[in-house]
Amino acid sequence: MLEQFSALVHKIYEGAINPSAWPEILAAVAASLDAERSVLLTPFAAPASGGFIFPHAISQDNIALWATRYQSADLWARRTVERGLMREGNVVLGHELVTDAELRASEWYREFLSRIEIFQMMGGIVFGADRPDVPMTGCSFFRGSSGAPFGEGQRALLRLLVPHLSRALGVMVRLRDAEFRVAASLHALNRIRCGILLLDEGGGVCFANSAGESILREDDGLRLEPRARSLGILRAQDPAAQAALERALQVSVQTVAAEVAHFADVIPVRRPSGSAAYAVQVSYLPESNPYALNAVIPRAVVFIKSDALATKPHPDLLQRIYSLTQAEARATLALSDGGSLEAVATELNVTLNTLKTHLKSIYAKTSVDNRARLTKLVLSLATG
């Protein structure tokens, strides 16, 4: 069982650098869960808006029909949102959300689901709604009307797989945002404005893109400790960040463990200069990745976000263009940094309810409906 799980997880990470692998990956995950069909998608972001849809055993015609006609009638999605279950890593079962009788009586089932033999559902939340860098993402698995409901065994397995899905997808989204078709080369990684480090199987840094080199030269919270046959070992000056970094690197470089951190779980690294902390994310790379350096095959990738790499617009600009209040403009910039609503509220010294009120008004004035799009809007106004 452990060998099968390990093989499945390794397969998932193929999607990090090869988006075309996701239908095959979904087929393998569905088989492990005894599911007949599955789909990995961004339910509230179309492909044209930075989202994606990867189906398994569901035709593109039916995916299009769902997106254009039946998305709003999706009882499972609606109940998940209404009950506050759209949390990263959460796994929901269809029969816990909607009774069999209610499902059968719905127009959604009669006109759509029954035609493609879908009745039982289990869904995992890969990315929640409160993340600025990635669109909300879910992965759903289905059985027909003759199939048994998904049980706790399948739920437990999917809970173990969701963090791996998030890490692979997180890397894919990061690279795709930098023109994925050309990002599969070391030269193209220099086009990405966040710092990127590639690590060998021993945890040594074997490549740093231009932004990464700039961050390391500053020696402001992150540095390279000399090590033979590599550029060095990544170290954080902050002890808490160093401990978290060691754990993340050990999992990503040495093994694909059952228990891993979600890609959206950022390691904050404080900077002695007093500048905003670095946000560090780590993920595993499959052996088949395209970033080989001579005989060295990178086994992990580290993303480092630094505010210095993308100058934000002045709050006055946001106020003039979108008629935001001063407080709303400050909240917009803080929200674009990432972090939970609770953390942003603390940073701004306002209550959580006040921040939520600001956010609702910001969405209305800027005509965006989630933090990912709000962040893209802020970055589009950046001056540097």
VOGU-3710 file (C-alpha; in Angstrom, 3 decimals, decimal comma):
1> mleqfsalvh> 0,000/0,000/0,000  2,822/2,387/0,866  4,511/1,720/-2,487  1,232/2,353/-4,316  0,692/5,601/-2,420  4,257/6,749/-3,144  3,880/5,957/-6,860  0,595/7,901/-6,956  2,117/10,928/-5,245  5,093/10,938/-7,610
11> kiyegainps> 2,657/10,879/-10,508  0,788/13,877/-9,093  3,983/15,933/-9,156  4,362/15,352/-12,883  1,595/17,939/-13,249  3,826/20,601/-11,685  5,822/20,987/-14,889  3,490/19,332/-17,404  -0,142/20,547/-17,416  -1,069/18,001/-20,092
21> awpeilaava> -0,414/15,232/-17,552  -3,375/16,167/-15,335  -6,063/14,047/-17,059  -3,849/10,970/-16,622  -3,091/11,982/-13,040  -6,809/12,342/-12,315  -7,450/8,893/-13,765  -4,858/7,402/-11,415  -6,233/9,220/-8,359  -9,813/8,253/-9,309
31> asldaersvl> -8,784/4,602/-9,571  -7,248/4,725/-6,093  -10,561/6,076/-4,750  -12,733/3,634/-6,720  -14,267/6,589/-8,562  -15,548/6,417/-12,130  -15,126/10,082/-13,062  -13,365/13,141/-11,741  -12,615/16,773/-12,459  -10,014/19,235/-11,199
41> ltpfaapasg> -11,108/22,806/-11,749  -11,307/26,413/-10,663  -15,102/26,705/-10,253  -15,214/30,501/-10,193  -12,433/31,305/-12,675  -12,722/30,327/-16,334  -9,587/29,334/-18,281  -9,707/32,690/-20,059  -9,446/34,373/-16,647  -6,542/32,304/-15,346
51> gfifphaisq> -8,499/29,226/-14,293  -8,401/25,657/-15,576  -10,545/22,543/-15,983  -9,026/19,055/-16,182  -11,678/16,294/-16,557  -11,399/12,507/-16,415  -14,116/10,423/-18,132  -16,284/13,533/-18,609  -16,529/14,909/-22,126  -15,557/18,463/-22,953
61> dnialwatry> -19,113/19,024/-24,230  -20,523/18,162/-20,802  -17,908/20,314/-19,068  -18,953/23,219/-21,298  -22,630/22,531/-20,587  -21,986/22,575/-16,844  -20,015/25,828/-17,089  -22,552/27,648/-19,255  -25,871/26,342/-17,931  -25,711/24,252/-14,775
71> qsadlwarrt> -22,925/25,765/-12,684  -25,348/27,896/-10,679  -27,555/24,834/-10,068  -24,716/22,789/-8,537  -26,214/21,857/-5,155  -22,996/20,294/-3,856  -20,970/23,449/-4,499  -23,709/25,699/-3,151  -24,020/23,761/0,120  -20,261/23,612/0,541
81> verglmregn> -20,093/27,396/0,340  -23,178/27,957/2,516  -21,791/25,749/5,281  -18,374/27,399/5,266  -16,605/24,240/4,103  -14,512/25,838/1,332  -11,387/25,517/3,454  -8,091/24,303/2,098  -7,559/20,611/2,723  -11,210/19,959/3,565
91> vvlghelvtd> -12,906/16,906/2,036  -16,698/16,807/1,714  -19,021/13,932/0,836  -22,010/14,544/-1,406  -24,548/12,646/0,700  -23,618/14,793/3,719  -24,539/17,918/1,791  -27,613/16,844/-0,160  -29,950/13,914/0,549  -30,452/11,316/-2,169
101> aelrasewyr> -34,116/12,281/-2,476  -33,333/15,981/-2,831  -30,668/15,271/-5,421  -32,927/13,035/-7,516  -35,706/15,645/-7,422  -33,455/18,479/-8,598  -33,475/19,771/-12,154  -29,706/19,699/-12,027  -29,708/15,928/-11,568  -32,602/15,115/-13,886
111> eflsrieifq> -31,334/17,197/-16,808  -27,587/16,941/-16,376  -26,029/14,569/-13,836  -28,231/11,603/-14,743  -27,174/11,885/-18,383  -23,504/11,364/-17,485  -24,187/8,813/-14,744  -23,110/10,887/-11,739  -24,841/10,483/-8,397  -22,248/10,068/-5,625
121> mmggivfgad> -19,633/12,781/-5,041  -16,553/13,400/-2,920  -14,722/16,698/-3,223  -11,415/18,032/-1,911  -10,653/21,737/-1,521  -7,200/22,251/-3,030  -7,106/26,054/-2,696  -9,644/28,054/-0,714  -11,132/31,427/-1,540  -8,804/33,381/0,749
131> rpdvpmtgcs> -5,588/33,071/-1,290  -4,309/35,928/-3,474  -1,824/33,990/-5,606  -3,938/31,068/-6,795  -7,598/30,764/-7,818  -9,971/28,737/-5,672  -9,582/25,129/-6,790  -11,486/21,904/-6,136  -11,041/18,271/-7,103  -14,214/16,163/-7,272
141> ffrgssgapf> -14,699/12,428/-7,749  -17,912/10,728/-8,834  -19,763/7,430/-8,906  -23,021/6,550/-10,630  -26,434/5,827/-9,140  -25,562/2,149/-8,675  -22,385/2,974/-6,763  -22,069/3,151/-2,997  -21,515/6,502/-1,294  -17,895/7,415/-0,688
151> gegqrallrl> -16,825/6,454/2,812  -14,345/7,460/5,483  -11,580/5,356/3,951  -11,736/7,264/0,689  -12,060/10,562/2,569  -8,909/9,814/4,587  -6,944/8,976/1,430  -8,068/12,117/-0,375  -7,116/14,208/2,665  -3,579/12,833/2,338
161> lvphlsralg> -3,498/13,552/-1,396  -4,916/17,097/-1,377  -1,721/18,764/-0,034  0,288/17,051/-2,775  -2,228/18,224/-5,373  -1,900/21,747/-4,001  1,893/21,724/-4,151  1,996/20,409/-7,718  -0,700/22,845/-8,861  0,961/25,712/-7,018
171> vmvrlrdaef> 4,157/25,203/-8,982  2,198/24,848/-12,222  0,305/28,094/-11,633  3,473/29,987/-10,703  5,235/28,865/-13,874  2,183/29,246/-16,083  1,805/32,861/-14,991  5,271/33,391/-16,453  4,297/31,955/-19,842  4,388/28,257/-19,056
181> rvaaslhaln> 5,255/27,172/-22,565  8,649/28,849/-22,320  9,128/28,545/-18,558  10,407/24,973/-18,883  13,972/26,198/-19,227  16,494/27,680/-16,836  16,792/30,811/-18,964  13,048/31,407/-18,845  13,017/31,216/-15,031  14,864/34,535/-15,048
191> rircgillld> 11,702/36,156/-16,436  9,814/35,339/-13,246  9,865/38,246/-10,828  9,786/36,213/-7,630  12,948/34,470/-6,449  13,308/30,866/-7,623  15,869/28,397/-6,299  16,309/24,827/-7,549  17,689/22,288/-5,071  19,545/19,027/-5,651
201> egggvcfans> 18,771/15,752/-3,883  21,016/16,741/-0,980  19,241/20,050/-0,430  21,974/22,165/-1,987  20,997/25,090/-4,210  22,034/24,270/-7,764  20,358/27,228/-9,509  19,027/30,662/-8,603  17,180/32,890/-11,044  18,025/36,587/-11,283
211> agesilredd> 15,468/37,589/-8,641  16,702/34,830/-6,328  20,317/35,931/-6,724  19,312/39,500/-5,865  17,551/38,359/-2,690  20,500/36,258/-1,552  23,005/39,054/-2,236  21,104/41,295/0,163  21,732/38,799/3,018  18,668/40,263/4,726
221> glrleprars> 17,144/37,250/6,468  18,048/34,648/3,809  21,538/33,568/2,788  23,516/30,681/1,347  25,761/28,678/3,652  28,792/27,372/1,685  28,635/23,735/0,653  30,758/21,744/-1,760  29,355/20,794/-5,188  26,507/23,322/-4,942
231> lgilraqdpa> 25,947/27,046/-4,623  25,237/26,478/-0,941  22,502/25,600/1,546  19,593/28,004/2,036  19,467/29,372/5,569  17,088/31,739/7,359  18,395/34,009/10,107  15,132/33,795/12,059  15,273/30,536/14,121  11,566/29,792/13,753
241> aqaaleralq> 11,728/30,313/9,990  14,883/28,183/9,795  13,166/25,281/11,579  10,144/25,521/9,257  12,432/25,765/6,235  14,397/22,666/7,271  11,195/20,650/7,647  9,861/21,784/4,275  13,136/21,105/2,474  13,589/17,693/4,064
251> vsvqtvaaev> 10,167/16,535/2,867  10,522/18,058/-0,572  14,052/16,872/-1,315  14,371/13,513/0,413  10,963/11,917/0,322  7,355/12,293/-0,766  5,715/11,823/2,613  2,047/11,237/3,370  1,915/14,306/5,628  3,150/17,424/3,837
261> ahfadvipvr> 2,468/21,110/4,097  -0,065/22,647/1,751  1,518/24,806/-0,972  -0,508/27,769/0,270  1,147/27,424/3,695  3,772/30,148/3,437  6,924/30,296/5,560  7,374/33,941/6,621  11,055/34,940/6,973  11,684/38,111/8,960
271> rpsgsaayav> 14,301/40,533/7,649  16,758/42,333/10,009  16,425/45,498/7,895  12,810/45,812/8,995  11,483/45,407/5,452  8,406/43,240/4,898  9,103/39,567/5,538  9,919/37,236/2,688  7,219/34,687/1,858  8,787/31,310/1,066
281> qvsylpesnp> 7,065/28,295/-0,526  8,696/24,924/-1,195  7,628/22,049/-3,425  8,909/18,741/-4,767  9,988/18,318/-8,397  9,658/15,007/-10,272  12,752/13,324/-11,692  11,421/14,001/-15,187  11,643/17,797/-14,754  13,332/19,808/-17,546
291> yalnavipra> 15,794/21,734/-15,372  18,802/19,378/-15,427  22,191/21,061/-14,911  24,767/18,720/-16,421  24,412/15,564/-14,301  22,429/17,256/-11,512  18,642/16,777/-11,495  16,868/19,354/-9,279  14,485/17,706/-6,819  12,804/20,720/-5,213
301> vvfiksdala> 11,861/24,286/-6,065  11,745/27,231/-3,673  9,712/30,359/-4,440  10,620/33,548/-2,553  8,319/36,543/-2,730  9,811/39,932/-2,007  7,895/43,204/-2,145  11,039/44,880/-3,466  10,643/42,925/-6,709  7,296/44,491/-7,552
311> tkphpdllqr> 6,681/48,046/-6,425  3,094/48,623/-5,433  0,979/51,559/-6,568  0,579/54,465/-4,171  -2,699/54,377/-2,173  -3,641/57,747/-3,725  -3,684/56,109/-7,178  -6,163/53,484/-5,982  -8,322/56,185/-4,438  -8,359/58,257/-7,638
321> iysltqaear> -9,009/55,400/-10,067  -11,498/53,352/-8,058  -12,909/55,935/-5,622  -11,663/53,923/-2,662  -11,518/55,517/0,748  -8,107/55,905/2,379  -8,823/52,929/4,638  -9,982/50,810/1,682  -6,846/51,671/-0,313  -4,614/50,639/2,610
331> atlalsdggs> -6,613/47,438/2,989  -6,299/46,700/-0,743  -2,506/46,895/-0,613  -2,311/44,815/2,560  -4,654/42,166/1,170  -2,522/41,836/-1,961  0,406/40,691/0,209  -1,348/37,433/1,046  -1,957/36,039/4,501  -5,220/35,340/6,253
341> leavatelnv> -7,891/37,965/6,821  -7,138/37,740/10,527  -3,451/38,540/9,944  -4,287/41,469/7,645  -6,780/42,855/10,175  -4,084/42,718/12,865  -1,578/44,433/10,562  -4,061/47,253/9,848  -5,176/47,439/13,491  -8,837/46,966/12,617
351> tlntlkthlk> -11,383/44,334/13,586  -12,012/41,358/11,330  -15,575/42,556/10,690  -14,282/45,991/9,669  -11,841/44,400/7,222  -14,605/42,237/5,755  -16,725/45,382/5,280  -13,801/47,075/3,531  -13,285/44,020/1,321  -16,923/43,912/0,262
361> siyaktsvdn> -16,778/47,589/-0,714  -13,422/47,111/-2,503  -14,824/44,261/-4,598  -17,820/46,372/-5,585  -15,725/49,410/-6,562  -13,009/47,490/-8,446  -15,392/44,997/-10,106  -13,409/41,948/-8,938  -14,836/39,110/-6,870  -11,869/37,400/-5,182
371> rarltklvls> -8,447/38,183/-3,741  -6,547/36,571/-6,606  -8,073/39,036/-9,072  -7,622/41,914/-6,639  -3,905/41,084/-6,359  -3,545/40,941/-10,151  -5,250/44,332/-10,364  -2,819/45,819/-7,826  0,208/44,357/-9,603  -1,057/45,674/-12,940
381> latg> -0,811/49,194/-11,471  2,696/48,623/-10,114  5,337/51,115/-11,146  8,362/48,885/-10,873
//
